[in-house]
Amino acid sequence: MADVKRAGVRALVAAALLMTASFGAQAADKEITLGFSQVGAESAWRTANTESVKSAAPAAGINLKFADAQQKQENQIKAIRSYIAQKVDVIAFSPVVESGWEPILQEAKAAKIPVILTDRNIDVKDTSLYVTMIGSDFLEEGRRGGHWLEEHYKNDKGPINIVELQGTVGSAPANDRHAGLIEVIKDDPKFKIIASQSGDFTLAGGKQVMEAFAKTYGSKINVVYAHNDDMALGAIQAMEEAGMHPGKDPVVVSFDATHGGFQAMVDGKINVDVECSPLLGPQLMQAAKDVVAGKTLPRRIKTEETVFTQADAAKIMPTRKY
């Protein structure tokens, strides 16, 4: 009789273990839903970034809900609130600007939905409102642009007059690419920023701003410092229409290192392009998986990038993925 009881207990234990294993497998197999709010489609870089996210999601077995904010913070806030209502597993977004995110991220925190930042950082007092930030070091990018100018003009007594085409006002890359440049050139009196205006990271914006700069300053401009390739390409159009010779006089410094930027370097119209990789999709999907699995992520996941010049462009351009 005792043997029968023991056999019955063993059977119950085995059944319980089987049920536990089955439940664990189902939990592990549960599809992760990621709600992602993109800035917009303002540039070739952003298009490549969107494609990277959209293609990486199915490859990672993640259900992606995607929203284009059309460069408006209010649209991103609406999208994030919608993702909270839908009870997604993870929310990710590339913020239009740095400030104004506390209320909506408090809502996400109250709903116990982890938030991941991509490409751009935010300015919040409570850094527990997001898990990690994946992307470039824009301040270092600005420094790299500044260091190239230092080296390029090391034997020139100046003055070196710079006009700056800034990105979206209040955005992390616009703030930091400006600050990085200032940090490098502030102690060298030959460098002077004579004008600075936002072109909103767009080709049309860059062209419009440069048209105004060309009319106002003309031959006084020695350097065009554009916060991305799209604005640089628009500025090049405006300079050529004004009879200027971009790449020679004035020198053109740009950021992103897209195909368009590389082609302009090959054509001798951009002198240097500081890389900023948009291919963040695979890193984002891995981070989403890790946070759902309960893993601790580093607060900052940086992408590795470099600086390209006209001398590199023709050889490297065929290998570029964006």
Backbone bond lengths (Angstrom), bond angles and torsions (degrees), N, CA, C in turn:
res aa  C-N    CA-C-N  psi(-1)  N-CA   C-N-CA  omega(-1)  CA-C   N-CA-C  phi
1 M - - - 1.466 - - 1.530 111.12 -
2 A 1.354 114.25 -42.02 1.468 119.42 177.68 1.515 111.06 -60.01
3 D 1.360 116.25 -38.77 1.467 120.28 179.48 1.514 110.86 -63.57
4 V 1.327 115.59 -38.50 1.468 119.76 179.63 1.535 110.27 -64.39
5 K 1.370 114.93 -42.96 1.481 119.11 178.82 1.520 111.50 -62.04
6 R 1.363 114.65 -44.96 1.475 118.65 179.83 1.525 110.75 -61.11
7 A 1.312 115.99 -40.64 1.468 120.23 179.53 1.530 110.23 -63.38
8 G 1.342 115.46 -39.41 1.463 119.49 178.94 1.508 111.82 -65.14
9 V 1.337 116.63 -42.35 1.472 121.09 178.16 1.517 110.64 -62.18
10 R 1.337 115.60 -44.54 1.482 119.41 179.48 1.528 110.97 -60.52
11 A 1.314 115.90 -37.99 1.466 120.36 -179.91 1.528 111.00 -65.88
12 L 1.350 115.51 -41.82 1.463 119.79 178.70 1.520 111.94 -64.92
13 V 1.348 115.50 -42.81 1.470 120.50 177.87 1.520 110.66 -61.33
14 A 1.324 116.03 -44.90 1.467 120.42 179.95 1.521 111.12 -61.78
15 A 1.341 116.13 -41.07 1.463 120.01 179.44 1.522 110.96 -65.02
16 A 1.347 115.07 -40.43 1.466 119.22 179.06 1.522 111.69 -64.14
17 L 1.340 115.42 -42.82 1.471 119.56 178.16 1.515 111.36 -62.94
18 L 1.328 116.13 -38.53 1.467 120.51 179.87 1.523 110.41 -65.06
19 M 1.359 115.37 -42.36 1.460 119.44 178.82 1.531 111.16 -64.05
20 T 1.346 116.31 -41.60 1.465 120.97 179.11 1.528 111.13 -62.54
21 A 1.326 115.38 -44.21 1.470 120.55 179.29 1.518 110.73 -63.25
22 S 1.360 115.04 -40.85 1.461 119.39 179.94 1.518 111.06 -64.49
23 F 1.362 115.83 -42.82 1.470 120.35 178.65 1.523 111.01 -63.05
24 G 1.333 116.45 -42.02 1.461 121.43 178.62 1.506 112.01 -61.49
25 A 1.339 115.62 -40.76 1.470 119.82 179.73 1.517 110.20 -65.84
26 Q 1.380 115.29 -40.21 1.458 118.31 179.03 1.521 110.85 -63.89
27 A 1.365 116.59 -40.70 1.467 120.43 179.18 1.512 110.87 -63.50
28 A 1.359 115.21 -41.25 1.460 119.38 -179.00 1.523 110.90 -67.48
29 D 1.366 114.86 -31.96 1.459 119.58 -177.38 1.524 112.48 -85.76
30 K 1.330 118.33 -7.83 1.457 121.48 -177.55 1.525 109.98 -59.31
31 E 1.316 115.65 127.61 1.455 120.43 -179.44 1.523 110.21 -69.65
32 I 1.310 115.74 130.53 1.467 121.49 177.77 1.524 108.47 -81.80
33 T 1.328 115.71 133.63 1.462 120.80 174.84 1.529 108.58 -105.64
34 L 1.317 115.16 123.60 1.464 122.35 -178.50 1.518 109.33 -114.70
35 G 1.328 116.53 122.70 1.457 120.83 174.00 1.514 109.58 -95.56
36 F 1.336 117.03 121.84 1.473 120.67 -175.41 1.526 110.27 -122.83
37 S 1.331 116.35 126.65 1.463 121.79 175.85 1.518 109.59 -108.61
38 Q 1.325 115.77 115.38 1.462 122.42 -179.13 1.530 109.99 -92.25
39 V 1.329 115.88 147.79 1.468 121.34 177.77 1.523 111.13 -53.70
40 G 1.331 115.59 -52.66 1.456 120.92 -176.70 1.511 110.07 168.41
41 A 1.329 116.08 -144.92 1.462 121.48 178.68 1.526 108.62 -139.07
42 E 1.347 114.57 46.79 1.463 119.94 -170.81 1.512 114.76 -77.12
43 S 1.336 117.17 -13.07 1.467 119.43 -173.74 1.519 110.99 -153.56
44 A 1.333 115.55 166.87 1.468 120.47 176.05 1.523 110.36 -62.98
45 W 1.335 116.48 -34.59 1.464 120.85 177.33 1.523 110.24 -60.29
46 R 1.342 116.01 -46.66 1.466 120.26 -177.05 1.526 110.74 -65.63
47 T 1.330 117.00 -37.65 1.464 120.29 177.33 1.520 110.55 -61.45
48 A 1.325 116.61 -43.32 1.473 120.73 178.74 1.521 110.76 -65.51
49 N 1.336 116.47 -37.29 1.466 121.04 178.20 1.532 111.01 -63.69
50 T 1.325 116.14 -44.35 1.467 121.09 177.81 1.521 111.23 -61.55
51 E 1.323 116.67 -44.96 1.462 120.60 179.65 1.520 111.14 -62.10
52 S 1.343 116.36 -37.83 1.460 120.69 179.18 1.530 110.93 -63.40
53 V 1.333 116.56 -44.47 1.475 121.23 179.80 1.520 110.49 -65.67
54 K 1.343 116.21 -46.60 1.464 119.78 -176.46 1.530 112.78 -66.19
55 S 1.316 117.47 -35.02 1.466 119.87 -179.38 1.526 111.97 -80.57
56 A 1.341 116.97 -29.68 1.465 120.37 -178.24 1.521 112.09 -73.47
57 A 1.340 117.67 -29.43 1.467 121.05 -176.12 1.526 112.71 -61.92
58 P 1.334 119.96 -56.66 1.468 118.85 179.60 1.521 112.94 -63.91
59 A 1.333 116.28 -32.49 1.469 119.75 178.47 1.516 111.19 -63.59
60 A 1.353 116.42 -29.14 1.461 121.75 -179.87 1.527 112.41 -95.02
61 G 1.338 116.70 0.24 1.454 120.30 -178.72 1.513 113.65 73.72
62 I 1.333 116.17 29.70 1.466 121.81 -177.61 1.528 110.16 -109.43
63 N 1.325 115.85 135.67 1.456 122.26 176.61 1.528 108.12 -83.49
64 L 1.326 117.11 113.29 1.462 122.19 -175.22 1.519 111.29 -100.12
65 K 1.334 115.96 128.00 1.462 121.98 169.48 1.524 105.97 -108.00
66 F 1.319 117.45 120.33 1.468 122.43 -169.43 1.520 110.65 -118.06
67 A 1.342 116.41 137.26 1.469 121.33 176.52 1.518 109.86 -136.14
68 D 1.327 116.95 133.56 1.463 124.19 177.40 1.531 108.30 -96.57
69 A 1.329 117.19 118.19 1.467 121.18 -175.33 1.525 113.50 -83.75
70 Q 1.324 117.83 -6.14 1.464 121.90 179.92 1.538 111.57 52.00
71 Q 1.330 114.76 39.52 1.467 123.26 176.23 1.525 113.87 61.88
72 K 1.327 117.07 29.71 1.468 121.29 178.40 1.525 109.65 -123.35
73 Q 1.327 115.94 124.34 1.455 120.45 -179.42 1.521 112.14 -60.82
74 E 1.335 116.30 -38.29 1.460 118.60 -178.73 1.528 111.96 -61.59
75 N 1.343 116.54 -31.62 1.465 119.87 177.48 1.524 110.95 -70.04
76 Q 1.329 116.19 -36.56 1.456 118.99 177.77 1.526 111.01 -67.09
77 I 1.313 116.22 -40.26 1.470 119.82 179.27 1.534 110.20 -63.16
78 K 1.341 116.82 -41.32 1.465 120.56 177.08 1.529 110.85 -61.57
79 A 1.332 115.92 -42.49 1.470 120.00 -178.83 1.526 110.77 -64.59
80 I 1.332 116.45 -44.45 1.468 120.22 179.99 1.526 110.63 -63.59
81 R 1.335 116.73 -41.35 1.473 119.83 178.19 1.534 110.64 -63.66
82 S 1.317 116.26 -36.79 1.469 120.41 176.43 1.522 111.46 -64.47
83 Y 1.335 116.68 -41.49 1.469 120.28 178.65 1.531 110.99 -64.41
84 I 1.340 116.40 -36.22 1.467 119.99 177.22 1.532 109.47 -63.44
85 A 1.339 115.80 -44.68 1.466 120.27 179.91 1.532 111.46 -63.06
86 Q 1.331 115.91 -34.33 1.468 120.30 179.49 1.529 113.02 -80.14
87 K 1.327 116.65 -5.05 1.464 123.13 178.62 1.529 112.47 56.74
88 V 1.344 115.14 48.30 1.464 119.62 175.43 1.529 109.07 -65.83
89 D 1.317 116.75 165.02 1.465 120.73 -178.50 1.530 112.12 -80.62
90 V 1.328 115.66 -36.72 1.471 121.18 -178.18 1.524 108.37 -142.50
91 I 1.328 116.52 143.74 1.462 122.18 172.80 1.523 108.23 -114.20
92 A 1.318 116.67 134.89 1.468 121.67 174.93 1.518 108.35 -133.25
93 F 1.329 115.95 146.89 1.465 117.98 175.57 1.512 110.38 -157.57
94 S 1.334 113.94 155.15 1.454 122.09 174.33 1.523 106.36 -106.50
95 P 1.329 118.52 102.49 1.468 121.43 -168.67 1.529 114.20 -67.55
96 V 1.334 114.42 136.88 1.464 120.63 178.51 1.524 110.16 -61.54
97 V 1.334 115.92 -47.24 1.468 122.45 179.08 1.522 108.86 -130.76
98 E 1.329 116.50 173.32 1.463 119.96 -175.44 1.526 114.03 -84.91
99 S 1.321 118.11 -30.51 1.464 120.65 -171.48 1.527 112.42 -104.12
100 G 1.368 114.83 165.25 1.457 120.48 172.72 1.517 116.13 89.27
101 W 1.328 117.47 20.07 1.471 119.81 -174.63 1.521 114.52 -102.56
102 E 1.330 118.77 -11.16 1.467 120.54 -173.00 1.533 114.58 -55.37
103 P 1.341 119.31 -49.21 1.468 118.53 -176.01 1.524 113.86 -58.82
104 I 1.337 117.58 -48.13 1.463 119.10 -176.71 1.526 111.19 -70.55
105 L 1.326 117.62 -34.67 1.459 119.33 179.21 1.525 111.47 -73.19
106 Q 1.339 116.78 -26.80 1.465 119.70 172.43 1.528 109.77 -64.85
107 E 1.325 116.35 -36.58 1.469 120.79 177.23 1.530 110.67 -64.06
108 A 1.339 116.00 -42.15 1.463 119.88 178.21 1.526 110.82 -64.31
109 K 1.333 115.70 -41.03 1.469 120.14 179.67 1.521 110.86 -64.18
110 A 1.347 116.93 -41.90 1.465 120.94 178.50 1.527 111.27 -62.62
111 A 1.339 116.14 -31.58 1.469 121.06 178.58 1.529 111.85 -84.07
112 K 1.326 116.19 -0.11 1.469 123.18 -179.89 1.531 112.19 59.69
113 I 1.341 115.08 39.92 1.473 120.90 176.20 1.525 107.85 -108.49
114 P 1.335 118.29 117.11 1.468 120.15 -179.89 1.524 112.00 -67.73
115 V 1.329 115.72 146.61 1.461 122.37 -177.87 1.527 109.83 -119.05
116 I 1.334 115.59 133.42 1.466 122.55 177.04 1.525 108.61 -118.77
117 L 1.322 116.66 131.89 1.461 121.42 175.15 1.521 109.16 -93.43
118 T 1.336 116.29 140.82 1.465 119.55 174.63 1.526 109.31 -126.62
119 D 1.305 115.24 144.75 1.472 125.24 175.01 1.521 113.52 69.11
120 R 1.331 118.59 -50.46 1.462 121.63 -175.07 1.524 111.26 -123.80
121 N 1.324 115.32 147.16 1.455 120.62 179.77 1.531 110.48 -94.28
122 I 1.331 116.17 173.32 1.453 121.90 177.47 1.530 109.58 -129.09
123 D 1.320 115.61 162.69 1.462 121.57 179.73 1.528 108.27 -110.81
124 V 1.333 116.16 99.10 1.466 121.46 178.70 1.527 109.19 -132.62
125 K 1.337 116.76 146.90 1.463 120.67 177.86 1.523 111.31 -71.26
126 D 1.344 116.13 -38.42 1.463 121.98 -179.26 1.519 109.67 -95.45
127 T 1.319 116.84 96.17 1.467 120.71 -176.85 1.525 112.83 -74.85
128 S 1.343 117.48 -5.19 1.463 119.44 175.14 1.526 111.49 -75.77
129 L 1.333 116.78 -4.99 1.461 120.66 179.70 1.528 112.35 -70.45
130 Y 1.324 117.10 -15.30 1.464 120.04 173.36 1.528 109.27 -137.98
131 V 1.328 114.64 155.78 1.463 120.93 -173.96 1.520 111.81 -84.35
132 T 1.329 116.30 -47.62 1.460 121.33 -177.51 1.516 109.53 -156.56
133 M 1.321 115.94 164.30 1.455 121.77 174.17 1.522 107.95 -123.52
134 I 1.340 116.53 124.58 1.459 122.69 -179.08 1.523 108.42 -106.86
135 G 1.324 118.17 123.40 1.455 118.86 176.30 1.509 114.18 158.16
136 S 1.301 114.21 -164.56 1.459 122.54 -173.42 1.520 111.94 -83.94
137 D 1.329 114.67 162.31 1.459 122.07 172.81 1.529 106.96 -96.36
138 F 1.337 116.83 92.57 1.463 120.93 -174.52 1.523 112.31 -65.04
139 L 1.328 116.74 -32.48 1.459 119.91 178.64 1.526 110.03 -64.37
140 E 1.324 116.35 -42.85 1.462 120.48 177.67 1.522 110.65 -65.98
141 E 1.326 117.11 -35.98 1.465 119.72 176.09 1.528 110.32 -59.82
142 G 1.334 116.23 -45.24 1.466 119.89 177.99 1.513 111.89 -60.89
143 R 1.333 115.71 -40.79 1.475 119.64 176.87 1.530 110.51 -60.53
144 R 1.332 116.19 -42.09 1.460 119.75 -178.63 1.521 111.51 -63.07
145 G 1.330 116.57 -39.89 1.459 119.67 175.38 1.516 111.00 -63.15
146 G 1.328 116.46 -41.31 1.465 121.08 178.20 1.514 112.91 -65.52
147 H 1.325 116.97 -41.43 1.466 120.56 179.33 1.532 110.97 -65.11
148 W 1.337 116.89 -36.22 1.464 118.77 177.45 1.527 109.63 -63.45
149 L 1.322 116.90 -42.09 1.469 120.19 178.39 1.526 111.06 -62.69
150 E 1.323 116.88 -42.06 1.466 120.88 177.27 1.520 110.90 -56.52
151 E 1.321 115.90 -48.26 1.464 120.62 -178.03 1.523 110.73 -67.01
152 H 1.333 116.03 -42.46 1.466 120.76 -177.54 1.526 111.86 -62.77
153 Y 1.328 116.68 -35.65 1.463 121.51 -175.82 1.528 112.66 -109.07
154 K 1.337 117.05 22.36 1.466 119.52 -174.47 1.530 113.35 -62.86
155 N 1.336 118.00 -27.09 1.466 120.98 179.52 1.523 112.72 -103.27
156 D 1.318 116.02 11.63 1.468 121.39 -178.41 1.528 108.94 -105.39
157 K 1.304 117.79 128.52 1.465 121.58 -178.42 1.533 112.69 -80.44
158 G 1.317 116.04 -12.31 1.452 119.48 176.81 1.522 113.17 85.85
159 P 1.316 118.24 -168.65 1.461 125.47 1.87 1.531 112.92 -72.55
160 I 1.330 115.92 151.25 1.463 122.44 176.31 1.523 106.87 -112.50
161 N 1.344 115.75 105.33 1.459 121.52 -177.28 1.531 110.67 -90.56
162 I 1.317 115.73 124.96 1.463 122.32 -176.40 1.527 109.50 -112.02
163 V 1.344 116.25 133.08 1.465 120.27 166.68 1.525 106.77 -109.15
164 E 1.313 115.21 138.15 1.465 120.95 -172.66 1.527 110.52 -116.41
165 L 1.331 115.15 124.13 1.458 121.49 173.99 1.521 107.13 -98.86
166 Q 1.335 115.55 101.80 1.452 120.54 -175.53 1.521 111.81 -84.12
167 G 1.354 114.53 155.92 1.455 120.09 175.42 1.516 111.24 -78.60
168 T 1.318 116.27 -164.15 1.466 122.23 -178.19 1.529 110.77 -53.57
169 V 1.312 116.46 128.67 1.468 121.64 -178.11 1.531 110.02 -58.66
170 G 1.330 116.11 128.06 1.454 121.37 178.20 1.511 115.33 87.96
171 S 1.331 116.87 -4.62 1.468 119.62 180.00 1.525 110.36 -81.52
172 A 1.330 115.92 153.10 1.464 120.43 -178.25 1.528 113.01 -59.72
173 P 1.357 119.57 -46.99 1.466 117.49 -179.20 1.525 113.45 -64.58
174 A 1.331 117.13 -35.59 1.469 119.53 177.96 1.523 110.13 -66.67
175 N 1.324 116.19 -46.18 1.470 119.82 179.63 1.526 111.71 -61.09
176 D 1.323 116.08 -47.80 1.467 120.52 -171.85 1.526 113.53 -78.78
177 R 1.330 118.21 -35.42 1.469 118.89 178.18 1.527 110.41 -67.99
178 H 1.311 116.16 -30.53 1.471 120.01 173.11 1.526 109.95 -70.52
179 A 1.339 116.46 -48.85 1.470 120.65 -176.68 1.523 111.88 -63.13
180 G 1.337 117.00 -37.92 1.465 120.51 179.07 1.512 112.22 -63.79
181 L 1.338 116.12 -40.41 1.467 120.61 177.17 1.527 110.14 -63.72
182 I 1.325 116.40 -48.55 1.464 121.14 -178.90 1.524 110.93 -58.59
183 E 1.334 116.27 -42.30 1.463 121.09 -179.15 1.524 111.86 -56.84
184 V 1.335 116.27 -37.88 1.467 120.93 -176.85 1.521 112.38 -80.08
185 I 1.344 117.70 -42.58 1.474 119.63 -171.26 1.521 114.40 -95.43
186 K 1.338 118.70 -5.76 1.469 120.86 -171.49 1.526 114.06 -60.09
187 D 1.330 117.07 -29.04 1.467 119.57 -177.42 1.527 112.97 -96.42
188 D 1.323 116.59 6.22 1.467 120.74 178.63 1.530 108.01 -113.01
189 P 1.317 118.05 103.27 1.466 121.59 -172.41 1.525 115.04 -65.10
190 K 1.336 117.42 -14.28 1.468 117.22 -178.94 1.534 112.11 -73.66
191 F 1.362 116.40 -21.59 1.463 120.08 178.27 1.519 110.32 -89.82
192 K 1.335 116.06 131.70 1.450 120.63 179.66 1.530 109.78 -143.46
193 I 1.338 116.05 124.58 1.471 120.04 173.47 1.518 107.47 -83.38
194 I 1.323 116.31 109.98 1.466 120.19 -174.69 1.529 112.51 -91.61
195 A 1.346 116.98 -16.61 1.466 120.32 178.05 1.520 109.28 -159.71
196 S 1.330 115.31 144.87 1.460 120.95 179.67 1.521 108.95 -147.84
197 Q 1.336 115.64 127.74 1.463 119.16 -178.13 1.521 109.77 -152.77
198 S 1.330 116.53 148.53 1.466 121.27 -179.15 1.523 111.96 -78.77
199 G 1.337 114.72 132.85 1.461 121.85 170.93 1.517 110.18 -109.54
200 D 1.348 116.67 8.31 1.465 123.91 173.21 1.531 113.59 59.49
201 F 1.336 116.02 25.84 1.475 122.46 177.64 1.535 113.21 67.04
202 T 1.323 119.15 12.66 1.468 120.68 -177.55 1.526 111.49 -108.42
203 L 1.325 115.93 155.19 1.462 121.12 177.47 1.527 110.32 -62.69
204 A 1.338 116.25 -45.76 1.471 120.28 -179.73 1.523 110.81 -62.53
205 G 1.342 116.02 -40.31 1.464 119.79 178.66 1.513 112.02 -64.80
206 G 1.327 116.85 -41.86 1.461 121.14 178.48 1.515 111.94 -62.91
207 K 1.319 115.94 -40.21 1.466 120.57 179.74 1.526 110.60 -65.95
208 Q 1.324 116.28 -44.39 1.462 120.59 -178.35 1.528 111.75 -63.70
209 V 1.331 116.19 -44.99 1.467 120.06 -179.56 1.528 110.40 -64.93
210 M 1.338 116.49 -42.69 1.464 119.91 -177.75 1.521 111.46 -68.17
211 E 1.312 117.44 -32.61 1.470 120.11 176.17 1.534 109.92 -59.71
212 A 1.325 115.21 -42.53 1.471 119.47 179.21 1.525 110.81 -68.18
213 F 1.331 117.25 -41.94 1.462 120.94 178.79 1.533 110.71 -61.89
214 A 1.334 116.22 -43.35 1.465 120.36 -177.91 1.536 111.20 -62.46
215 K 1.339 115.80 -39.96 1.468 119.91 179.66 1.528 111.36 -68.04
216 T 1.330 115.84 -38.98 1.472 120.18 -174.97 1.524 112.93 -80.03
217 Y 1.357 116.06 -40.65 1.473 119.13 -171.19 1.529 114.36 -113.71
218 G 1.321 117.42 -24.70 1.459 121.85 175.85 1.518 114.87 47.81
219 S 1.327 116.23 -123.26 1.470 122.22 -174.25 1.535 113.32 -71.09
220 K 1.327 117.77 -6.79 1.466 119.86 177.24 1.533 111.99 -73.00
221 I 1.331 116.66 -17.06 1.468 120.98 -176.49 1.527 109.82 -78.66
222 N 1.314 116.52 121.35 1.469 121.93 176.12 1.524 113.27 -100.78
223 V 1.328 116.27 -30.46 1.470 121.01 -176.07 1.527 109.58 -138.15
224 V 1.340 115.15 135.32 1.463 121.64 168.36 1.526 106.68 -108.21
225 Y 1.313 115.22 117.84 1.472 122.16 -178.33 1.518 106.84 -109.10
226 A 1.341 116.53 98.70 1.475 122.05 -174.81 1.519 109.78 -103.12
227 H 1.330 116.97 132.94 1.454 121.21 -174.75 1.526 114.81 -73.58
228 N 1.325 117.98 -7.57 1.475 119.69 170.57 1.526 110.16 -160.94
229 D 1.332 115.30 169.23 1.459 120.73 -175.08 1.525 112.78 -65.51
230 D 1.329 117.37 -38.83 1.462 119.09 -178.40 1.523 110.87 -59.99
231 M 1.316 117.17 -46.11 1.463 119.65 177.77 1.527 110.95 -65.30
232 A 1.333 116.70 -38.25 1.470 119.84 178.41 1.520 110.64 -61.73
233 L 1.336 116.58 -41.81 1.472 120.50 -179.34 1.528 110.50 -67.03
234 G 1.328 117.11 -38.56 1.460 119.67 174.96 1.513 111.58 -65.17
235 A 1.334 116.08 -39.73 1.466 120.58 178.69 1.518 111.25 -64.55
236 I 1.332 116.35 -38.01 1.472 120.53 178.46 1.525 110.28 -60.90
237 Q 1.324 116.96 -42.87 1.475 120.37 177.18 1.526 110.44 -58.52
238 A 1.332 115.80 -46.88 1.465 119.98 -178.67 1.525 111.54 -64.13
239 M 1.336 116.71 -40.65 1.472 120.14 179.87 1.515 111.15 -64.32
240 E 1.312 116.61 -43.93 1.470 119.20 -179.52 1.518 111.48 -65.29
241 E 1.326 116.31 -37.85 1.469 119.51 176.97 1.526 111.79 -65.73
242 A 1.351 115.02 -26.14 1.471 119.88 179.25 1.526 112.30 -90.55
243 G 1.345 117.55 5.13 1.457 121.65 178.21 1.520 114.08 82.37
244 M 1.328 117.32 13.50 1.466 121.48 178.41 1.534 109.33 -88.86
245 H 1.339 116.25 169.21 1.461 121.02 -175.83 1.531 110.21 -125.29
246 P 1.356 116.64 79.46 1.464 120.17 -177.42 1.518 112.52 -58.30
247 G 1.325 115.23 138.10 1.461 120.93 -176.92 1.512 112.20 97.81
248 K 1.329 115.92 -21.08 1.466 121.94 176.43 1.527 108.54 -116.90
249 D 1.307 115.51 -62.79 1.456 120.62 178.70 1.530 107.44 -146.40
250 P 1.319 119.08 96.30 1.459 127.87 12.18 1.528 114.00 -91.27
251 V 1.331 114.18 167.34 1.462 123.44 171.68 1.532 107.93 -74.07
252 V 1.341 117.14 145.31 1.471 121.11 -179.33 1.532 110.10 -121.92
253 V 1.331 115.71 122.39 1.463 123.17 175.15 1.526 107.25 -109.04
254 S 1.338 116.80 129.79 1.458 119.60 -178.13 1.530 110.68 -135.09
255 F 1.345 114.86 175.02 1.464 121.66 -177.87 1.530 110.86 -135.93
256 D 1.293 115.89 149.85 1.474 128.38 175.29 1.527 111.59 115.42
257 A 1.346 117.51 -46.41 1.476 121.74 -178.09 1.519 111.23 64.23
258 T 1.329 115.86 51.61 1.458 122.45 174.29 1.534 109.74 -83.28
259 H 1.328 116.44 175.46 1.475 120.23 176.46 1.526 111.01 -57.31
260 G 1.353 115.63 -41.73 1.457 119.42 179.52 1.516 111.86 -62.68
261 G 1.330 116.01 -39.84 1.459 120.26 177.51 1.514 111.73 -65.76
262 F 1.334 116.06 -41.91 1.459 120.20 178.67 1.523 111.38 -63.93
263 Q 1.339 116.19 -41.75 1.468 118.68 179.22 1.520 110.52 -62.40
264 A 1.329 117.20 -39.17 1.465 120.45 177.81 1.520 111.41 -65.31
265 M 1.344 117.47 -33.60 1.470 119.87 175.12 1.519 110.62 -68.54
266 V 1.339 116.17 -42.84 1.467 120.27 177.65 1.531 109.83 -59.16
267 D 1.327 115.98 -37.98 1.471 121.45 -179.80 1.532 112.51 -80.02
268 G 1.336 117.03 -2.19 1.459 121.21 177.71 1.513 114.95 79.71
269 K 1.357 117.32 18.63 1.466 120.08 -174.63 1.526 113.93 -104.78
270 I 1.328 117.79 -19.22 1.459 123.06 169.27 1.517 106.59 -116.74
271 N 1.322 117.30 133.26 1.467 120.67 -176.09 1.516 113.02 -87.37
272 V 1.322 115.92 -38.34 1.463 120.35 -178.09 1.525 108.68 -148.09
273 D 1.347 116.27 142.45 1.460 121.59 -179.55 1.527 108.14 -132.22
274 V 1.324 116.23 116.25 1.467 121.77 -178.70 1.527 108.36 -85.17
275 E 1.312 116.06 122.61 1.460 120.91 -173.69 1.528 112.82 -67.37
276 C 1.337 114.90 141.59 1.467 122.94 171.79 1.530 105.74 -145.00
277 S 1.315 117.19 102.02 1.464 120.77 -172.01 1.526 112.28 -75.42
278 P 1.346 117.49 131.41 1.465 120.88 176.49 1.527 113.44 -91.05
279 L 1.329 117.39 -3.82 1.462 121.30 -171.05 1.531 111.43 -83.01
280 L 1.336 114.58 65.13 1.461 121.71 -173.79 1.526 113.29 -96.59
281 G 1.337 117.34 -4.84 1.457 121.20 -175.06 1.523 114.99 -54.12
282 P 1.341 118.44 -54.62 1.468 119.38 -178.95 1.529 113.29 -58.92
283 Q 1.338 117.43 -39.97 1.473 120.57 178.14 1.525 111.04 -64.26
284 L 1.335 116.78 -39.51 1.460 120.79 179.18 1.523 110.89 -64.19
285 M 1.323 117.57 -45.04 1.463 120.66 -178.50 1.533 111.29 -64.02
286 Q 1.322 116.04 -39.47 1.464 119.04 178.62 1.527 110.46 -66.35
287 A 1.327 116.41 -40.07 1.460 120.34 178.93 1.531 110.50 -63.99
288 A 1.329 117.05 -40.60 1.468 120.85 178.73 1.528 110.42 -62.26
289 K 1.321 116.39 -43.65 1.466 120.41 178.00 1.527 111.01 -62.43
290 D 1.314 115.83 -43.72 1.467 120.25 -176.76 1.523 111.57 -65.51
291 V 1.336 116.99 -41.63 1.460 118.99 -177.73 1.526 111.18 -70.10
292 V 1.332 117.63 -35.64 1.464 120.69 176.04 1.529 110.55 -66.42
293 A 1.326 115.93 -33.68 1.467 121.18 179.19 1.527 112.43 -77.36
294 G 1.333 116.58 -3.39 1.461 120.14 177.46 1.509 114.74 86.99
295 K 1.320 116.85 12.50 1.458 120.19 179.86 1.528 110.68 -78.65
296 T 1.326 116.24 150.92 1.461 121.55 176.98 1.529 108.98 -87.79
297 L 1.328 116.23 124.30 1.460 121.04 -179.34 1.524 110.75 -99.26
298 P 1.331 118.45 150.40 1.467 119.80 172.49 1.518 109.65 -63.74
299 R 1.321 117.16 150.66 1.464 120.27 -178.49 1.528 111.87 -66.42
300 R 1.306 116.41 -25.46 1.475 120.91 -177.21 1.513 109.16 -136.57
301 I 1.325 116.61 123.03 1.459 121.90 175.81 1.530 106.62 -113.36
302 K 1.327 116.42 104.71 1.462 120.84 -174.92 1.528 111.82 -90.33
303 T 1.316 115.07 148.53 1.453 121.11 172.45 1.534 108.36 -94.50
304 E 1.322 115.73 143.60 1.471 120.17 -179.85 1.521 109.95 -87.63
305 E 1.341 115.19 129.18 1.458 120.73 -173.97 1.522 110.65 -143.03
306 T 1.339 115.27 169.15 1.463 119.51 -176.64 1.531 110.04 -142.06
307 V 1.315 115.93 -165.91 1.462 122.65 -179.38 1.527 108.41 -125.28
308 F 1.333 116.56 135.21 1.468 121.26 -179.84 1.531 109.99 -117.22
309 T 1.321 115.38 144.95 1.461 121.22 177.53 1.520 109.77 -122.42
310 Q 1.328 115.78 174.38 1.471 120.36 178.47 1.524 111.69 -56.02
311 A 1.328 116.70 -34.46 1.467 120.94 -178.91 1.527 112.05 -64.22
312 D 1.361 117.25 -29.14 1.464 121.50 -178.52 1.520 112.91 -87.42
313 A 1.316 116.38 -26.38 1.462 122.09 -159.67 1.524 114.99 -56.88
314 A 1.330 117.89 -52.75 1.468 120.43 -174.24 1.528 112.01 -61.51
315 K 1.321 116.36 -36.75 1.471 120.53 -177.93 1.526 111.54 -73.95
316 I 1.329 117.31 -38.74 1.458 121.44 -172.80 1.525 112.87 -87.61
317 M 1.331 117.85 -28.78 1.459 121.94 -173.26 1.541 114.18 -50.67
318 P 1.335 120.28 -43.28 1.478 119.24 -178.28 1.525 114.54 -62.43
319 T 1.320 117.22 -18.74 1.474 120.43 -178.52 1.519 112.62 -92.11
320 R 1.313 118.26 -6.22 1.468 120.94 -176.58 1.528 111.02 -70.48
321 K 1.323 116.67 140.72 1.466 121.94 -178.51 1.538 112.22 -99.71
322 Y 1.319 117.04 1.32 1.462 118.89 179.64 1.521 110.50 -152.37
